[in-house]
């Protein structure tokens, strides 16, 4: 795996950005620690020098110059880490081992001295407090600043090591994360390439970790399942159109051919044309139903959904079909629980209920009892049932009733195109509902169960 590709991954860039932010934060924190440590050391140094100066001034006041000389020489030879200098009126060094090149003045100063104890004779910087003892005498007490410099170097070295190790670990972690990220991306890319090549069964592997990429893989797989289902539906529609519309198109062609060759009068011609128009109307109705099903199946779930009073929908459908039912000798009754509310598309739900009622009216003989029942179940959802006591459907036909253009043997002699229940199934799927077709013994029972309103 090429390194430049690793460097271009989002995970590596995010790691690099985090590492940059960490380094900047560490630099700020290190600077604060550095300045705080130096300030504390300088304060400690100043306190030591001031304490020593106060002691020597006290010795000078108590014992005079001779006693001061003795004390300075003794402390200069002792274990004290401080530097001393007692300078006479003429600038002559009376005691102490701190040679200076410049003239001393009372107060604080930072000077460079030549340290004879150093083999290389390199200059060292000394922080000095100079006090005027009167009579031209100057007393200087100082401390080597190299001690503070050593601490500063130690802090800087520790900071550089810490940042350096963090940077190495960050880069290593970024490379490992990038390799893992690229492996997942490559798996997605391979699946996409296979699907582009026509293998719609391929799916992105999921690891079950629940991370972002796993959730993305799950979402893409559900999208691919949806696309595969739509493609299967498209293939089925194409096949159904090719097979089931051949007959009505042939009848239409035959009627037009008869009108051309066999019509010998205006009345005969009009009769042939009227028959052809009926065939054309049937075809238009079939294509309209197919288009409606395609629109429902291609719609976004819950897009434009709102609260629908399914009780009012059921009652309005029953009222609309009751005259037709009475004219055909059917008894249409309704048992509708009031005030049942679901989330959905009112127009599609009305069409679905109407299709169920119309299916029962169309495929049952006169005298059949057709019942529309809407029951409320607060825990499991609401169910709408359309049931008849007609001849029913064979057990082998029940699973295929929702297939496009499918018509059982008992319904071959009745009008219709075999798309009514297909539309009901599409509407149910869009609403997350279940459509259950059962043998009512006798008759057919169709039940739409909607999910509970959240």
C-alpha positions, 0 to 999 in steps of 0.5 A: 500500500503506497505511503502517499495514499495513506497520507491522503486519507481523512483519518491520517489528516485528522490524526495530523491535525490532532497532532499539530494541535497537541504540539501547539498546546504542549508548546504553550504549556511547556513555555508556561512551565519554563517561564514559571520554573525560571522565575521561581529559581530566580526568586530563590537565588535573589532570596539567598543573595539578599539573606547572605548580604544582610548577614555580611552587613551585620558582621561588618557593623558588629566587628568592623572591616577586619572581622568582615575580611575574615568572614568573607575569606572564610565563606569564600573558602567554605562550602557556600555556592555563592560568589563574594567580592570585597572591594576597597576604595581604589578598586583593589580586591580585598577579599573574595574570589569573584574577579570582575572586569567592570566597575561595580555599582550598588544594586543588582547586576548581571556580570561576566567573570572569568572563572579560574576554576574552569579549565577552559576559562570560559566566561560565566554569568553571575547575578550580583547584589552590590552594597555600599558599606561606606568609606569607599568599600563595596561588598558584592554577593553573587550566584552563578546563573548557569544553575538556572540555565541547566534547569532550563536546558533540562526542562527544554530537553524533557519537552522536546523528548515528550513532543518528539515521542508523541509525534512518533506515536501519533504518526504511527497511530495515524498510519495504522488507522489509515491502513484500517480505514483504507481497508474498509474503504477498499471493501466498499469500493470493491462491492460498488465495483461488483454492483456496477458490473451487474452483481446486485447480490454483493453487500458490504461486509460488516464487522459488528463493531457499531462504529461509523463505518459499520453504520455506514455499511449497514445503511448502504446495504439497506440501500442496496437491498432497496435498489435490488428490490426495485430492480426485481420489481422492474424486471417483474413489471417488464415481464408482466407487461410483455406477457399479460398485455399481449392478449389485450393488445392483440384483441385491440389490433384484431378489432381494428383489423376487423373494422378495416376488412369486415365493416361494410356500413357505418353502423358496423364500423362504429361497432368495431371502433367502439369495441376497440375503444373499450379495449384501449380504455382497459389498456389505459386503465392497466397502465395507469394502475402500473404507473400508480404502483410504481409511484407508490413503490418509488416514494420516500417512506413517510415523505409528506405523511401526516395524521390521518383519521383512518376511521373516517376514511373507512366510513367514506369508502363504505358509503361510496360503495354501498349503492354499487353493492346494493345494486349488485345484490351484495350486503356491505356492512361496517364496524368501524372504531371511531377516532383511529388516527395513523400516520400516512398519506390519506389519498393512498390509504383511501385508494387501498381501502377502496381496492379491497372493497372493490375486489370483494364486490367484483369477485363474489356473487350476488347475496354475498356479505361483505364486512369492513371492520376497523379495530383498535389495539393500543399496543400492537397497532390498528387493523382494518379488515375487509372480509366476505363470505363468497367462494374464496380463493384456493390455498395455493393462490393466496400467496400470489394474489399480490403479484401483478396481473395474477388472477386466480382461476375463479376470477378469470371470467370477471373484469379486472387486470389483477393489479388491485391487490398489488397496489394495496401491497405497495401502499402497505409497504410504504406505510410500514403496514402488513397485508395479510390474506387469509381463507375466511372459510368461506370467503377471503379475509384481507387485513391491513395492520398499521404500526402503532403511532409513535 
